[in-house]
C-alpha cells in the first residue's frame, strides 16, 4: 500500500478480538515510519500478530506535551506517522487530541483509518433508540460529582452512552438509579468482542440488582447505555392512572406497573402500589 508523506494517520485498532482490525489498518501500520501507541505492550501484541515490525513509540497523556514537537517536526520533514490508542478508535476517550489539533493548525494532513469503537459496537446491539445519541465517555469518579453530573442529564431525551471501569460500575448504577429513576431502560455491554462478552438488558434498578448479586458481572470493561427521558406525546400529558389501568386489564399487575414506569417515569414498585390502590377504591 502506498503511504502518503507528511501525514498523520489516526488508526482504529481492535477493542478485544485481534481479528476485528481492518485490512486497510494493517496495511497502514505496516507501511508508516512511526507508530505512536498509548500502550506499547498491547500494541506490540497486535503488531506481532500481523508480522509488523515498524518503529513503535509510547505516546500518552503523560508524555504527549513533551513528545509532540518532535512528532510534528518529523511530519514536516516528510515522515508518515500512525497514532493508535489502547484499543478502539483514537481520541474517543483516549489521548491524541492535542496532536491532531496541532497537525491541523500546521496544515499537515490527518487521515482517519476507521474501525472498531466500543460505543458504536455497544449501541448497535443494545436495542435502545439510536436516532439521537449522547456520547459521554467516562463520568466523574466519585459519588457527589457523579450525581450532579447525572442530574444535568436527567431531562436529556437522547440515549446516553457512558464508559465505566470495573471498580466504579456498581457505584455508577446506584447513583443512576437514585438520580434518573430505577425504571429507566438501560443496557450494560461488558467485555465487548472478548471471551466473556455480555449484554445485560433491563431497567437501571434491575441491572443494579444483577450486579449486586453477581460479582463476576462487575469484572471487565463496560459501556453503559441508558434510554433518554421519554416526553409526553404532543396534545397533552399522559394520564398515568388510565395507562396503568389499561395495561393491568391485559397484563399481570407487576408487568403493568413496570411498563407504566417506562412510559410515565417513576418506580415500578410505586406504580404497583398505585395499582393496588386503584383496584381497592371505587371506580371512576
KOLLUMFI-79040 format. One record per atom (N, C-alpha, C, O): x, y, z; residue in three letters. Coordinates in steps of 0.02 Angstrom, whole numbers, plus 50000, padded with zeros to 5 digits. Each point is the difference from the previous one (the first is absolute). Example, Ala and Ser with C-alpha at 12.3 -4.5 7.8 and 13.67 -1.06 7.14 Angstrom:
BEGIN
506604971650390ALA;499555005950000ALA;500455006050000ALA;500524999950033ALA;499305005449931SER;500425005950003SER;499615005550037SER;500255005550008SER;
This chain:
BEGIN
500424994050000UNK;499585006050000UNK;500445006350000UNK;500475000550040UNK;499385004249916UNK;500385006249997UNK;499795004650057UNK;499405001350009UNK;501095001050029UNK;499875004450056UNK;500195007249981UNK;500535001249972UNK;499035003450044UNK;500155007149986UNK;500515002650051UNK;500014997850058UNK;500395006849920UNK;500515002950044UNK;499715005950039UNK;499515003049980UNK;500814998550076UNK;499795005650043UNK;499274999550020UNK;499645005050001UNK;500144988950013UNK;499304998850018UNK;499964996750069UNK;500384995450015UNK;499165007050026UNK;499844996750063UNK;499394995649988UNK;499465002549985UNK;500624991050022UNK;499444995249994UNK;499734998450069UNK;500384998250046UNK;498975002549962UNK;499674998350063UNK;499674993249989UNK;499494999549966UNK;500794995350065UNK;499834993149983UNK;499614996750056UNK;500234999750057UNK;499184997749927UNK;499604996250049UNK;500264992950005UNK;500134996749949UNK;499965000950111UNK;500244993250013UNK;499464996150038UNK;499535003050026UNK;500534990349978UNK;499484996050032UNK;499905001950073UNK;500465002150035UNK;498914997249988UNK;499855001250071UNK;500074993650041UNK;499965000150061UNK;500144994449905UNK;500094993650035UNK;500274994749953UNK;500584998150004UNK;499004999549951UNK;500184994949953UNK;500475002849946UNK;499815004649964UNK;500804992750031UNK;500495002649953UNK;499774999549928UNK;500245003749957UNK;499304991750029UNK;499774999149931UNK;499555005749976UNK;499845000349941UNK;499965004150104UNK;499545005449982UNK;500345005949966UNK;499675004649978UNK;500994995450017UNK;500345005549967UNK;499854999749925UNK;499924994649972UNK;500055011249996UNK;499865000149928UNK;500634998649960UNK;500565001150024UNK;499354996449915UNK;500564998649956UNK;500395006449985UNK;500624999949998UNK;499025005649993UNK;500335006449987UNK;500445002150058UNK;500555002649990UNK;499204996450072UNK;500395001950059UNK;500654996050003UNK;500525002850017UNK;499454990749968UNK;500614995950000UNK;500505002649949UNK;500605000450013UNK;499145001449928UNK;500445002749948UNK;500345006550022UNK;500605000849990UNK;499025003750040UNK;500285006450022UNK;500524999050054UNK;500545002849997UNK;499304993150053UNK;500474998950055UNK;500644996749975UNK;500545001150028UNK;499404994949920UNK;500594996749973UNK;500435004449956UNK;500564998249983UNK;499195007749997UNK;500355004249952UNK;500255006650028UNK;500455003049971UNK;499264999450085UNK;500205006650026UNK;500704999750031UNK;500264994650016UNK;500045011349993UNK;500675000550029UNK;499984999250076UNK;500444997050030UNK;499055005950001UNK;499934999850073UNK;499304997850019UNK;499515001449965UNK;500444995050091UNK;499354998450030UNK;500015002750071UNK;500424998050041UNK;499115006449974UNK;499935002850067UNK;499434996350035UNK;499444999949976UNK;500724997150081UNK;499514995750034UNK;499905002250073UNK;500495001650034UNK;498894998449987UNK;499855001550071UNK;500324994850046UNK;500295001850051UNK;499644991949930UNK;500284994550040UNK;500424995649953UNK;499724996049962UNK;500945004850040UNK;500424996349953UNK;499984992550011UNK;500094996149953UNK;499795001750108UNK;499964992850014UNK;499414996949963UNK;500074994849969UNK;499375008550035UNK;499404997349967UNK;500075000649924UNK;499824995349964UNK;500435010350012UNK;500075000949928UNK;500524995349971UNK;499934997749944UNK;500605000850094UNK;500514995549976UNK;499714993049987UNK;500194996649953UNK;499355001350089UNK;499674993549989UNK;499635000049934UNK;500034995149963UNK;499625010450023UNK;499645000649936UNK;500484999949941UNK;499894996449952UNK;500655007450052UNK;500485000449945UNK;500344993249988UNK;500084998049943UNK;500104998650110UNK;500324993549993UNK;499524994949969UNK;500204995849960UNK;499165004850058UNK;499504995449973UNK;499955000649924UNK;499884995049966UNK;500215011150009UNK;499955001249927UNK;500685000849966UNK;500045002249943UNK;500504996150093UNK;500665000249970UNK;500245006949982UNK;500355000849950UNK;499475004250090UNK;500205006949987UNK;500575001950046UNK;499974998850060UNK;500565004149911UNK;500605001550040UNK;500185007449997UNK;500595001750004UNK;498925002649991UNK;500125007149996UNK;500265002950066UNK;499954996850052UNK;500315009349945UNK;500255003450060UNK;499415001950045UNK;499555003749979UNK;500464993850082UNK;499455001150048UNK;500245004550056UNK;500524998750031UNK;499095006549984UNK;500175004750052UNK;499395001450045UNK;499445000549975UNK;500685000050089UNK;499465001650047UNK;499795007249992UNK;500425004549996UNK;498934996650002UNK;499735006849994UNK;499345000150038UNK;499494997449976UNK;500525005650083UNK;499404999950042UNK;499945006750037UNK;500395004649989UNK;499114995850054UNK;499845006450032UNK;500575002750043UNK;500025006050014UNK;500434989750008UNK;500535002250044UNK;500625002649963UNK;500425003350029UNK;499634995049906UNK;500605002349964UNK;499855003549935UNK;500475002149965UNK;498894998750017UNK;499845002849934UNK;500255007249993UNK;500215002049946UNK;499755002050107UNK;500245006949995UNK;500755000349986UNK;500235004349963UNK;500144991050066UNK;500734999849991UNK;500184997549930UNK;500475002649969UNK;499184992450006UNK;500184996849937UNK;499705003449939UNK;500264999149945UNK;499215004750063UNK;499645002649943UNK;500435004349953UNK;499954999349940UNK;500485005250086UNK;500415004049953UNK;500434995749955UNK;500065001549940UNK;500234993250086UNK;500414995649960UNK;499604996249947UNK;500234998949944UNK;499164999150075UNK;499564996549952UNK;499815004749943UNK;500024998049942UNK;499805008150074UNK;499825004849948UNK;500595001649955UNK;499925000949939UNK;500674999550090UNK;500605001349960UNK;500124994349950UNK;500165001349942UNK;499754992650080UNK;500094994349955UNK;499475000049945UNK;500154998549942UNK;499245003350076UNK;499485000449949UNK;500175005349947UNK;499934998849940UNK;500295007050082UNK;500195005349953UNK;500584998049956UNK;500075002349943UNK;500364993250084UNK;500594997749962UNK;499834994549951UNK;500434997749962UNK;498945000150038UNK;499794994949951UNK;499854993250028UNK;499834995549961UNK;500215003650104UNK;499854993450029UNK;499244998850000UNK;499605004750001UNK;500224988949999UNK;499304998050009UNK;499944996950069UNK;500414996050021UNK;499075006050014UNK;499924998050070UNK;499294997350011UNK;499525002949975UNK;500434991550061UNK;499344997350019UNK;499905000850075UNK;500454998650039UNK;498975003749980UNK;499815000850070UNK;499484994850017UNK;499474999749968UNK;500664996150082UNK;499514995150023UNK;499895000850074UNK;500445002450036UNK;498984995649988UNK;499855000450071UNK;500094993150031UNK;500204995249967UNK;499645004350097UNK;500044993650035UNK;499564994849965UNK;500194994249993UNK;499225007949986UNK;499534995649965UNK;499455004249970UNK;499785004950031UNK;500004993349909UNK;499455003649968UNK;500245006049960UNK;500575000249976UNK;498995004850018UNK;500145005949959UNK;500355005450041UNK;499735002150051UNK;500855000249928UNK;500365005250038UNK;499585006350008UNK;499565001649960UNK;500585002050095UNK;499685006350018UNK;499284999250027UNK;499705004950021UNK;500034989049977UNK;499344998850030UNK;500134997750071UNK;500084994050013UNK;499935010850034UNK;500214998950069UNK;500714997450005UNK;500174996350047UNK;500255005649906UNK;500704998050000UNK;500435006149982UNK;499755004949973UNK;500914994850043UNK;500445005749984UNK;500075001149925UNK;499804995749960UNK;500475010150021UNK;500155001449931UNK;499715006449973UNK;500205002349947UNK;499325000550089UNK;499665006149977UNK;500495005649986UNK;499955003449948UNK;500524997750097UNK;500475005749991UNK;500444999149939UNK;500165004849966UNK;500044989050020UNK;500424998749941UNK;499605001149936UNK;500255003249954UNK;499154994350043UNK;499595000949940UNK;499855007449989UNK;500045002449944UNK;499795001050109UNK;499865007249993UNK;500625003849976UNK;499945004349956UNK;500654994150071UNK;500625003449980UNK;500164998549927UNK;500225004449963UNK;499674989450016UNK;500124998249930UNK;499545003949954UNK;500225002549948UNK;499164998150070UNK;499525003949960UNK;500215007449997UNK;499965003149947UNK;500264999550109UNK;500195007150002UNK;500615001449955UNK;500085005549975UNK;500344989450015UNK;500595000749958UNK;499874997549929UNK;500474999049961UNK;498904999950022UNK;499814997849933UNK;500304993349980UNK;500144998749941UNK;499984997050109UNK;500244993249987UNK;499394995549993UNK;499555000250042UNK;500414995749906UNK;499414995849990UNK;499914994950057UNK;500494997150024UNK;498905001949997UNK;499824994950048UNK;499484995549967UNK;499475002349980UNK;500694991350015UNK;499564995349965UNK;499754994750049UNK;500414996450030UNK;498935002949979UNK;499744994950044UNK;499974993249965UNK;499804999549942UNK;500394995350094UNK;499934993149976UNK;499484996850046UNK;500174997750054UNK;499205002149924UNK;499464998050046UNK;500014992750018UNK;500324995849967UNK;499335002750088UNK;499974993250024UNK;499614999550064UNK;499545003950010UNK;500644991550035UNK;499604998750060UNK;499945006150046UNK;500465004150006UNK;498964996350026UNK;499875005050053UNK;499534996850049UNK;499464997649982UNK;500735002350082UNK;499584996650050UNK;499315003150005UNK;499504996550008UNK;500465010249986UNK;499355003450006UNK;499534997949944UNK;499424998450012UNK;500835001649926UNK;499584998249943UNK;499844992550001UNK;499444998049984UNK;501044998050035UNK;499904992850005UNK;499434998550049UNK;499564996149985UNK;500475007050074UNK;499484998950050UNK;499325002549976UNK;499494996650009UNK;500505009349961UNK;499375003049978UNK;499674995749947UNK;499394999449999UNK;501004997549957UNK;499724996249945UNK;499634993750023UNK;499564997549965UNK;500615000050095UNK;499694993850024UNK;499585001050062UNK;499744995150027UNK;500185011149996UNK;499655001350064UNK;499244999849994UNK;499654998350048UNK;500095003549893UNK;499275000249993UNK;499695006250029UNK;499395000250012UNK;501005005050000UNK;499755006550022UNK;499985004949942UNK;500364998949951UNK;499245006350052UNK;499965004749944UNK;500695002849982UNK;500395002050043UNK;499764998149892UNK;500665002349977UNK;499955005949952UNK;500505002049970UNK;498895000850023UNK;499925005749956UNK;500305006350030UNK;500205004649964UNK;499844995750102UNK;500315005650035UNK;500394997250059UNK;499714997050045UNK;500945004149955UNK;500444997050049UNK;500465005350030UNK;500255004449964UNK;499864995350101UNK;500465004650034UNK;500574995850029UNK;499914996550049UNK;500675004049920UNK;500594996450024UNK;500345004150055UNK;500145005949990UNK;499974991050068UNK;500245003750058UNK;500684997850025UNK;500285003150045UNK;500004991649926UNK;500654997650024UNK;499954997650072UNK;499494997250021UNK;501035004050018UNK;500014998050070UNK;499695005550043UNK;500155005949991UNK;499424992150056UNK;499705004850046UNK;500465001550058UNK;500544997150005UNK;499265007450040UNK;500405001650059UNK;500144993750042UNK;499604995350000UNK;500955004750035UNK;500224994150037UNK;499664999250067UNK;499934994350025UNK;499855011150006UNK;499734999650068UNK;499265001850002UNK;499735002949953UNK;499954995350102UNK;499275000150004UNK;499695006949991UNK;499565000849958UNK;500665004250080UNK;499675006549998UNK;500065003249931UNK;499495002249973UNK;501114998349997UNK;500035002849933UNK;499624995949948UNK;499725002749953UNK;500274990750057UNK;499654995749953UNK;499245001250002UNK;499675000149948UNK;500075000850112UNK;499285001450006UNK;499825006849970UNK;499475000749968UNK;500955004150041UNK;499895006649970UNK;500014999449924UNK;499595002949965UNK;500894993450011UNK;500074998849927UNK;499384996549972UNK;499755002049948UNK;500024992950086UNK;499404996449978UNK;499385004450002UNK;499574999549957UNK;500395004850094UNK;499425004450005UNK;499965004749940UNK;499465001849978UNK;501125000149995UNK;500015004249941UNK;499784996549937UNK;499875003149949UNK;500084990250055UNK;499804996049943UNK;499294997350006UNK;499764996549955UNK;499915004950101UNK;499364996950015UNK;499455001649948UNK;499574995849987UNK;500455010149983UNK;499495002049952UNK;500204998549928UNK;499635001549954UNK;500964995750036UNK;500254998749933UNK;499604994349967UNK;499914994750030UNK;499865006449909UNK;499604995049965UNK;500414995149959UNK;499754994849979UNK;500895006750010UNK;500434995549961UNK;500214994050043UNK;500025000450061UNK;500144994149906UNK;500294994350034UNK;500695001950025UNK;500415002549962UNK;499724996350102UNK;500645001850031UNK;500484994149994UNK;499824994350012UNK;500805007249968UNK;500514994849992UNK;500595001950045UNK;500325005249990UNK;499834990550059UNK;500505001550051UNK;500504994250003UNK;499804994249999UNK;500845007450006UNK;500514995050014UNK;500104999550075UNK;499965005150035UNK;500184988949990UNK;500134999350071UNK;500474994250013UNK;500044995349961UNK;500305005150096UNK;500484994850019UNK;499684995150049UNK;499465001250026UNK;500894993349986UNK;499744994950046UNK;499945002650071UNK;499574997950038UNK;500875006749980UNK;500015002650069UNK;499425004850014UNK;499825001150058UNK;499895001849890UNK;499495005150010UNK;499324998549970UNK;499545004050007UNK;500394990349959UNK;499384998849964UNK;499404999450048UNK;499475002649985UNK;500634994150073UNK;499444999450046UNK;499825006850030UNK;499415001550007UNK;501085002550010UNK;499865006750026UNK;499635004349948UNK;499555003750018UNK;500654995749919UNK;499665003749947UNK;499274997949996UNK;499565004249993UNK;500314989350010UNK;499314997649997UNK;499595002350060UNK;499425002049993UNK;500884997750066UNK;499645002250061UNK;499815007449995UNK;499445001850017UNK;501015002349959UNK;499865007149993UNK;499505001349944UNK;499575004450006UNK;500484991849939UNK;499535000849945UNK;499294998250022UNK;499525003349979UNK;500414991650061UNK;499344998150026UNK;499715005650042UNK;499415001749994UNK;501005001250050UNK;499765005350044UNK;499835006449962UNK;499525003450017UNK;500874998349932UNK;499915006449965UNK;499524999349941UNK;499575004349991UNK;500504990549969UNK;499604999249939UNK;499374995850011UNK;499535000449961UNK;500474995650091UNK;499434995750014UNK;500134992849984UNK;500334998449950UNK;499424997150093UNK;500124992949991UNK;499674997249938UNK;500214994749975UNK;499285008749999UNK;499624997449944UNK;500275001649931UNK;499724997749951UNK;500825006050045UNK;500295001749934UNK;500274993749966UNK;500364996050031UNK;499485003149905UNK;500294994549961UNK;500755001149993UNK;500225005749989UNK;500174989050017UNK;500725000649994UNK;500294993449977UNK;499684994750003UNK;500945005649973UNK;500374994149977UNK;500725000750024UNK;500305005349995UNK;499974989250030UNK;500714999650016UNK;500334995549948UNK;499804994249992UNK;500705008449973UNK;500404996149953UNK;500684999050032UNK;500375004850010UNK;499804989050005UNK;500614998650038UNK;500494995849958UNK;499804995349966UNK;500845006650037UNK;500534996149967UNK;499854998949926UNK;500034994349975UNK;499815011049989UNK;499814999549930UNK;500544996749958UNK;500595001750005UNK;499204993749953UNK;500404996149952UNK;500494995350034UNK;500414996949965UNK;499565002450100UNK;500464995650036UNK;499634993550019UNK;499414999149985UNK;500954996450047UNK;499734993450017UNK;499375000450042UNK;499534996249989UNK;500465008450059UNK;499445000550046UNK;499525005849983UNK;499705002950045UNK;500244998749892UNK;499535005249979UNK;499304998650026UNK;499744994449993UNK;499965010750037UNK;499334999250030UNK;499595006249988UNK;500245005650007UNK;499124993549975UNK;499525005549997UNK;499474998650053UNK;499684994749998UNK;500225009950047UNK;499474999650051UNK;499505005549985UNK;500185005949996UNK;499194992349996UNK;499475004749982UNK;499475000150054UNK;499844994950029UNK;499875011049983UNK;499475000750049UNK;499935007250021UNK;500175004649962UNK;499584996550097UNK;499975006750028UNK;500635001350041UNK;500364995350016UNK;499775011050000UNK;500585001550041UNK;499964996450067UNK;500514997650026UNK;498905002050002UNK;499924996450063UNK;500164992649994UNK;500314997150044UNK;499474999949902UNK;500134992949989UNK;500744998749989UNK;500274995050024UNK;500055009349939UNK;500724999149987UNK;500405000950064UNK;500494996450012UNK;499315008450028UNK;500355000950065UNK;499944993750041UNK;500504997750029UNK;498914999549975UNK;499894993950040UNK;500414994249971UNK;500274995950038UNK;499775003749897UNK;500374994649968UNK;500745000350018UNK;500314995050016UNK;499975011049981UNK;500715000750016UNK;500144999450074UNK;500534997650020UNK;498995004550022UNK;500084999150072UNK;500034992650019UNK;500364998050045UNK;499264998049918UNK;499954992950016UNK;500554995749968UNK;500124994450023UNK;500225008149926UNK;500484996049963UNK;500655003949990UNK;500035004449957UNK;500474994050083UNK;500645003549996UNK;500344999149932UNK;500385004449978UNK;499494990049988UNK;500314998949935UNK;499775005149948UNK;500375001749954UNK;499025000850055UNK;499745005049953UNK;500285007050014UNK;499855004749963UNK;500574995950088UNK;500325006450014UNK;500725000149977UNK;500385004650017UNK;499834990349945UNK;500694999649976UNK;500035002149927UNK;499544998749961UNK;501015004650020UNK;500115001649930UNK;499925007349984UNK;500035004350044UNK;499854997149892UNK;499905006849976UNK;499285000749977UNK;499724995449970UNK;499975010450044UNK;499285000749992UNK;499815005949955UNK;500335005349999UNK;499144993749963UNK;499635005549970UNK;499304999750029UNK;499664994949994UNK;500135010550038UNK;499325000550028UNK;499595004549954UNK;500195005749986UNK;499244991749991UNK;499555003849957UNK;499355000950037UNK;499714995250025UNK;500055011049979UNK;499385001650036UNK;499535003649953UNK;500195004949968UNK;499204992750029UNK;499515003449957UNK;499865007050026UNK;499955001150060UNK;499995003649893UNK;499855006850020UNK;499295000750028UNK;499604995449996UNK;500265010550032UNK;499355001250028UNK;499475000049945UNK;500095003249948UNK;499374993250063UNK;499464999649951UNK;499505005450016UNK;499705000050054UNK;500195004749900UNK;499545005650010UNK;499294997849985UNK;499874995249964UNK;499665008450065UNK;499304998749986UNK;499855001849927UNK;500305004749974UNK;499264991649993UNK;499845001549930UNK;499665006749993UNK;499695002650047UNK;500385000349894UNK;499705006549987UNK;499244999650009UNK;499694995049984UNK;500025010550042UNK;499275000150009UNK;499794999050071UNK;499405000050015UNK;501084999150031UNK;499804999350070UNK;500424994950035UNK;500334995849968UNK;499685004550098UNK;500394995450040UNK;499674993150003UNK;499404999249990UNK;501024995850023UNK;499754993250008UNK;499594999550064UNK;500235002350053UNK;499174994849944UNK;499614998450060UNK;500274993450026UNK;499824994749977UNK;500625005850072UNK;500364994150022UNK;499544994850031UNK;500084994049988UNK;499435008250052UNK;499544995250030UNK;499604996249946UNK;499894994050005UNK;499905009749944UNK;499634996849946UNK;500444994949963UNK;499774994549983UNK;500855007450006UNK;500474995449969UNK;500104993850042UNK;500014994449975UNK;500075006650090UNK;500114994650047UNK;499404995249999UNK;500104993949998UNK;499305008750003UNK;499404995849999UNK;499944996149935UNK;499834994149999UNK;500335009449946UNK;499944996749935UNK;500494994249995UNK;499834994649976UNK;500785006550046UNK;500494994749998UNK;499824994350047UNK;500104994149983UNK;499645007650076UNK;499824994950049UNK;499414995749976UNK;499924994350023UNK;499685008349932UNK;499444996049974UNK;500244994649951UNK;499634995449985UNK;500985005349991UNK;500264995249951UNK;500614996150026UNK;500174994849972UNK;500155007750081UNK;500634997150022UNK;499994998750075UNK;499585002850036UNK;500874992949989UNK;500074999150073UNK;500185006650033UNK;500325004249968UNK;499484996850094UNK;500105006550034UNK;500725002550000UNK;500125005949986UNK;500364989850029UNK;500705002350003UNK;500255002149932UNK;500385004949994UNK;499424991649954UNK;500215001949932UNK;499675006549980UNK;500315004249967UNK;499064996750052UNK;499655006349985UNK;500355005950035UNK;500075005449971UNK;500144993550092UNK;500345005250037UNK;500675001749969UNK;500195005949996UNK;500164989049981UNK;500655001149969UNK;499945004049935UNK;500395004649988UNK;499124993749971UNK;499915003649937UNK;499765007150012UNK;500205004649964UNK;499404996550087UNK;499785006850016UNK;500595004250021UNK;500045005949982UNK;500434991250056UNK;500595003750020UNK;500425002149940UNK;500295005449998UNK;499744990249952UNK;500375001749939UNK;499675005649961UNK;500345004249970UNK;499004995950031UNK;499635005049962UNK;499985006750037UNK;500135005349970UNK;499704994550094UNK;499875006150038UNK;500565001950047UNK;499995005450030UNK;500514990249978UNK;500535001450047UNK;499824997550070UNK;499454997650011UNK;501025002950034UNK;499884997750068UNK;500214992850010UNK;500294996849956UNK;499565000650103UNK;500204993350020UNK;499454994949987UNK;499425001350015UNK;500754992849956UNK;499504994749991UNK;499674998150066UNK;499404998450002UNK;500985001750053UNK;499724998350065UNK;499455004950020UNK;499484998050026UNK;500655008549962UNK;499495004950017UNK;499384999449956UNK;499445000950024UNK;500654997549913UNK;499424999049955UNK;499614993750019UNK;499394999849992UNK;500964995250033UNK;499654994050023UNK;499565001750061UNK;499434997750005UNK;500845006350040UNK;499615002250058UNK;499395004249978UNK;499454999450027UNK;500675004949922UNK;499465004149974UNK;499464995649970UNK;499405001550006UNK;500804993249960UNK;499514995449970UNK;499584996650054UNK;499394999149991UNK;500924999150063UNK;499624997050056UNK;499505005050028UNK;499444998250018UNK;500785008249987UNK;499545005250024UNK;499415000849952UNK;499425000450023UNK;500714999849912UNK;499475000849951UNK;499534994150000UNK;499395000749990UNK;500894993350021UNK;499594993949999UNK;499554999550060UNK;499464997249996UNK;500765005750061UNK;499604999550062UNK;499505005750008UNK;499534999650039UNK;500595005949923UNK;499565005850006UNK;499414999749955UNK;499954995349960UNK;499585009550044UNK;499405000149957UNK;500205001749928UNK;500465003949989UNK;499204993449964UNK;500125001349929UNK;499815007149984UNK;499525002750027UNK;500875000549926UNK;499835006849979UNK;499384999949956UNK;499775005349977UNK;
